[in-house]
Amino acid sequence: MQDLDSLRLLIQSHIPLIFIRSREEQRALALITRAAINLGLPVYRWLATEGLQRLETSLPPQRIHMEPEAALGHIRSVMERGLYVLVDFHAYLDHPLLRRLLKDIALGYAQAPRTVILLAPEIEVPTELKGLSAMFELALPGEKELRDIVHQVAHEWSSQQASRRKVSADPQAVDLLVRNLAGLTATDARRLARMAVADGTLSKSDIAAVMTAKYQLLDQGGVLHFEHDTLSFAQVAGLDRLKRWLTQRRPAFLDPKANPALDVPKGILLLGVQGCGKSLAAKAAAGLFGVPLLRLDFGGLYNKYYGETERNVREALKTAEVMAPCVLWLDEIEKGIASGGQDDGLSKRVLGTLLTWMAERRSPVFLAATANDIEQMPPELLRKGRFDEIFFVDLPGAAARAQIFAIQLRARHLDPARFDLSALAAAAEGFSGAELEQAVVAALYSAHARKEELATRHLNDELAQTRPLSVVMGERVQALREWASNRTVSAD
């Protein structure tokens, strides 16, 4: 009813041109027809394949008006009130003559009150028509409507079974499905609900496939990536303080209404030495919260066309809100918003778009931003309040290095108990987690070449031959650690 009332009010406001951006063509046409009948107006639909056809009657289409110019010419000549829905007319809006005809129709509204509605999945309003038009958005279904859709889909499945068997559904899975369908159109929500109950059961295990399908519907062409494999913190060595911080805030993020006195967590900024686990921590945050992980690729963000980069950012952030609750991982964020670059202010506009969204967002999107070069970070992003906390991920200590060796060995089906982890941890002082992983990889190749079983000595040999980043770039690493010592919170 809300959509119907809003559209009817728009038509009654004597706005000559209405743009509707929607992929739900049938739903939009049904809504427009109902509004026209309520207002006592005739309504016509134009299709390039059929021409003009009156919708509330059974009259055949007028094929003499199949050409866009002929259709607009006919509408301009009509003096009676009416609604004219031009479906997929966006493809013709780059034609100057057709834009002029639309403008003539709009300017003549006082003499002939015809309302033209342009309906398309994507549509940009031409500059000369902006002052004569309004944009109308179909409301997305709310929780009650989504729950009704799930129940309808379950009933449809049951009615198609010879035995009339009902869908076996876990109530918690139903709640999860309804929550994860939020932000989709009714058509897409119905499609994903059907996928979830296709085998006659609905359990929590179905939700992951639904989320993957939901992301595919919202795919941003490589700017935003859906990370399928999130980690548990058992796969991340050290970072004990960060783990406790996230664990304490998990209930408030997933269920803000449970304790209204607690602010909903907004996100964290992870600074640190390269290869020390910032990316792993971002993945583990999503695993701990039990929500999807989206990664914003700043490398694929920039576009040579003016305004496209900012649009990419806005669309990516909009997608994250539709996927909420989720973790949005801004990987190497300084590459996208570095200050002082010679890019005609593009990085500043991207930063402005991001900061505005961070201040205004209402959806449960937890930011996990990672950065290696603090000197490139703009101060307005680092000020208190942008992120809940800034954590520094340092080189792993001895205990964490032993854990990393154990994790990497177990990942390769080797028993850590066979190795002297304490000795290896002591020999690997100054190594990052990524460097320890590569030491295990190299030692395995070395042992395989010698036709020997991997042992502690092979690992020690690789460590002795490697110069870690903390040595190769010792001055820069030390400067970063000193900077962070009294400006950030240690993640360990």
N, C-alpha and C positions, 0 to 999 in steps of 0.2 A: 504493500500500500504506500510505503514511503516514496518509492520510485514513481508510482503513478501520480501521487499528489504533486511531487516536485516537477515532473514533466508537464502536467496540466497547468501548473502555475506559470511555468516558463512560456508555454504557448499563449496563455491569457495575458502575459506581459507585453504582447505585441512585438516580440523579437522576431524579425523576418527570417534569420538564418540560425539554425541550431546544428552544432557539430556533436556527433556521438561517436566516441572512440570505443569500440567493443568488438571482441571476437565472437560474442554470442548474438549472431544475426537474428536467429529465430526468436529468441527471448526479447530482443529489442523491438522487432517488428510487432510482436504480440502486445508489448507494452504500448507502443505508439498507436496501434489500432484501438486498444481499450481507451486510451486517452481521447482519441478522436471521437469515438462513439459517445463517451461521457459528455463531450463538449458539443455534440451534434454536428460534427464536421465530416465531410468526405475525406478519405485518405487514399492516396495513390502511392504505389511503389514503382520505382524505375530500376530495371535491370538491363545491362548492355545486351543480354541474350533475348530479352522479351519485350523491351520497351515499357510503356506505362500501363499499369493495371490497377483498378480499384480493388482495395483489399476487403472492405466490409460487404462486398457483394460477390456474386459469382460471374461477373462479366469477364469476357476473355481479354487478354492483353492487347494493347494498341501497338502493333509492330511498326507502324509508320513513324513511331517516335523512338525507335531503337537508338539512333545516333544521338550523342549527347547534345549537339547543337539544336537538333530538331526538338528534343525533349524540353530544353530550357526555353526555346522559342515558343513552344506551346504553353508552357507554364506562364510565361510573361504575358501572353495574349489573354489568359483567363482572368475574368474580373471577379468571380465568386470566391468566397472564403474556402479554404481547404488546406490539407497537409499533403506535401509531396516528399516522399522519402527516396533519396537518391542513394542506392546501395553501391558501395565500392567506387564512388565517384572521385575519390582522392587521386586516382591514376590520371585524371584529366585536369587537375587543378593547375598544372603548369602551362596550360593553354591560355594565352591572354584573352582571346575572344570569349571563352567560356567563363573566365573570371569576371569579365565585363557584363555578361548576361546575368550572372548571379547577382552582381552589384545592382544592375538595373531592376531586377525583381525585388531586391531588398529596398531600394530607394522608392519604389512604387507601392510600398506596402500600404500607405495611407489611402491610396485610391483603390487598390485591390489587395485585400488582406490575405495574401498567400504565405504560408509558412513552409519554408524548404528545410528539410532535415537531411544532412549528409551523414551516412552511417558507414563506417569502415573500421577495420582492425587497427590501422594506424592512419592518422590524418593530421596534417599541419595546416593551420588557418592562414591563408594568404594575407599579407599585410593590409591590402586595400579592403578586406572584408572583416577585419578584427573589430572595428567600431560598430559593425552592423550585425554582429553575431554573438552567440554564447555557447560555451562548451557544457555538455551534460554528460555526467558519468553515471553509469549503472552501479548501484550500490552492491558491494560484495555481500554474500550471505553471512549472517551472524551465526552465533553458536546454535541457537534453536533451529534455524533453517538447515544448518549442516547436519545436526543430529537427525532431523526429519529426513534428510537425503539419505543418510546411512540406513535408517530404518526402512525407507522405501526400497532401497537397493536390496536389502536383506529379504524383504517381502517378495520382490520381483524374482530373486533367485529361488526362493521357496516355491513360488507358483509355477516355475518352469520344471520342477522335479516331479516325476511321476508319483513318487511317494509323498509329495508335499512336505518333505523333511525340512525343518527349520534350520537356519544358520546357527551353528554352535559358536557363541560369541562370549569372550571374556569381558565382563563389564569394564574393567580397567583398560582393556585394549580398545573398547568402543570410545571411551573418554579420550585416549591418546589419539585415536584416528580423527575424532572430531577436532581436537586441538591442532593436529597437524594438517588438516584441510583448510585451516583459516588462511585467508588471503587469496584464495582461489575463486574463480567464477563458479556459479552453480553447475555449469556444464563440465568443467574440469574436475570439480569435487565429486560429481556423480561418476565420472570415468574412473577416478582413482579409488573410489569406494567399491566399485564393481571389481576392480583388480584385486582389492584386499579380500573380498569374500568369494572369489572365483572358485575356490575349492570347498566352499560350504563351511569354512571355519574362519574365525577372526581372533587372532592371538597377538601378543606383543611382538612376536617374531615377524609379523606381516608389516609392521610399521616402518622398518628400515627400507623395504622396497617401495613403500608409498612415498617416503621422503626423497628417495632417489628419483622416482618418477615426477614428483612435484618439482624438483630442481630442474629436470630436463624441460619441463613446460616453461620454466622461467630463464632458461639458459641465455647468458649474455654474450655469447660468441667469443669466449676465451678470456674475458676480463675477470670474471668471477669463476672460481673452480670449486666444485663440490668434492671435499676430501672424504673418501669412503672409509679409509682406515684411520680411525682415531685410536689413541693409545690409552692404556691404563697407567697410573703413576707407578705401578710395579715395574714398568719398563723404562722408568726414568730414574737414574741414580741421583742421590743427593736432593737438593732443592727442598729441603724439609720445611723451611719457613713458608715458602710459596705453597707447598701442598697443604699446610695447616690453614693458611689464609683462604685458599679456594674452598676447602672442605667446610670451613665455618660459614661461608657465604652461599653455598649451594642451595640450602632450603629457601633462602630469601630470593634467590634468582628464579627458582622453579615455581615457587608459590608465594608471590609477594603479598597476597591477602592473608596469609597465615599469621604474619606479625607486621601489621601496618607501621609499627614504630621503626622498623628497619628499612633503611634506604635500599632500593634495588641496586645490586652491584652493576657498575657501568663498564669497567674494564681495567686492564693493566697495560703498562708499557714495560717491555723486557729489553733492557740494555745489557751489553756484555761482550766478552771476547768471542770472536768467531769460533764456531764449532763446539761451543760449550753447552748446548742444549736448549737454546731459546725456542727453536722451532718445535722441538720435542715437547717443551712445556706448553706451547700453544695447542698442540694436538691433544695433549693429556688433559688440558682444561676442558675441552669438549667431551673427552671420554669420561671425566669425573662428573660433569653436569649431565651426561647422557643425552646430549643434543647434537644436531648436525654441526659440522665444521665447514665454513666457507672461507676460501682464501682469495683475497683480492690481489691480483697480479699487477703490480705497478709497472712492470716491464711492458705489458701489453696494453696499458691504460692510455698511453698518449697517441693522439691521432693528428695527422697533418692538417686536417680541416678545422677551421676556426670554430670553437664552441663544442666540437665533438668530444673532446677529452672531458670537459666538465659534465657533458651529458652522460658519458660512460660512467663517471663517478656517481652521479645522481641515480642512474638506473641500477648500478651495482648495489648502492645503499638501499634503494627501494626493494630490490630482490631480497636482501638480507632481512628486511623488516617483514616481508611476506613469509620468509622461511622461519621466522622467530617462533619459539625460542631457539636461539642458535649462538654459536661463537663465530665471530667474524675476525679472521686472522689477517692483519695487515702486515704482510711480510716485507722486511727491509723498507719500512715506511719512509725513511729519509730519502730514498731514491725518487719518490713521487712528489715530495713536498720540500725538497732541499731549498733553502733560502739563498739568495745571491746569484742564482743562475741567470744566464742570458737567454731567456725564453719568452721575452715580451710579457712577463707577468703571469705566464700560464701556471707555474707552480704555486704562485700566491692565490690564484683563483681556485685551484684544486684544494689548497689548504683552507680557503674560506668556505668552500662547499662542505668540506669535511667537518670543520668546526661548527658551522651552522647546524648540520645534522646531529652532531654530538650533543649540542645544547638543546635541541628541540625533539629528539627522538623519544617516543613513548613505548615502542615495542621492546620486548626483552631480547636485545641483541648485546651480547657481551663482547667487547673489543679486546683482542689480544694482539697488540702491536709489538713487532720486534725491530730492533735497530742495532747496527754495528758501529756507526760513526756519529757520535753525539754532537760533534762540531757542526754537522749539517742540519741538526734539528732546530726548527724555529722555536724561539722562546715562548710564543703564545700557545704552542702545543704542550709545553712542559710545565706550564703553571699549574698550581694545585687546583684540582677540581675537574680538569679535563679527563684525567684517569683517576681511579681510586687510589692507585699506588704505582710507584716506579720501582721495579725490582732490578737489581744488578745480578747477572748470572756470571759468576767468576770461574776461573779455572778450578776444576774439581780438586777437593782435598784428598788425602790418602784413602779414607774410608770410601769416598765416592768413586775413586779410581778402581778400587777393588770391586765395588759393585758393578762398575761398567764392564770390567773384564768378565765377571761372572755372567752378566746379561748377554754379552756378545758371544761367549762360549756356549751358553745354553741355546742361543738362537741358531747355532750351527750344530746342535745335537751332541755337544761335548759336555762332559761332567766337570763342573768347576772344581770339585773336590780333588781332582787329579793334579791340580796346578797350585803352585805356591803364590796365592793371590797377594799376600802381604809383601813378598819380595818384589813382585811385579809392580805393585802400587808404588813402592819406594823407588824403583828404578824409573818409573814414568812421571816423576815430579815435573810439573810445568807443561804436561801434555793436556790437550783438550779432549773431550769425549770423542769427537770425530777422529782425532789422531790416534786414539787408543783403538777405535774400531778398525782403522786402516792397518794398524800394527798387527791385529789379529788376522786380518785378511792376508797380509803379506807373509806372515809366519806360516799360515796354512799352505800357501803356494810353495814356500821354501821347504817345508817338511814333505810335501807331496813330491817335489822334484827329487828329494833324497830318498824317496820311498820309506819315509819314517812316519811314525805316529806323532802328532803334534804334542810337544812337551814345553815345560816352562823355559828351557834353554832357547828354543826357537823364538819365543816371544821376547826374551831378554836380548837376543841377537838383533832383532828388528828394532827394538827400542834404542839400543846402543848406536845403530846406524842412522837414526832419524834425528833431525834438528827441528823441534817443534816451533810453532809460530811465536811462542813466548820468548824464544831465543832469536829467531830470524828477524822478528820485528819487536825486539825487546823494549825499546824506548817507547814506542807507541802503545804497546800493551800496558806497560807500567804507568804511562801517563793516564790512560783510560781508567786503570784501577784506582789511581790516586784521586782522580776527579770524582769517581763514584763513591769513594769511601765515606764522605760526609754529605752527599747529596741524594743518595738513593738508599733503598732497603735491600740488604743482602737476601738473595733467594735461598741461601743455604741455612 
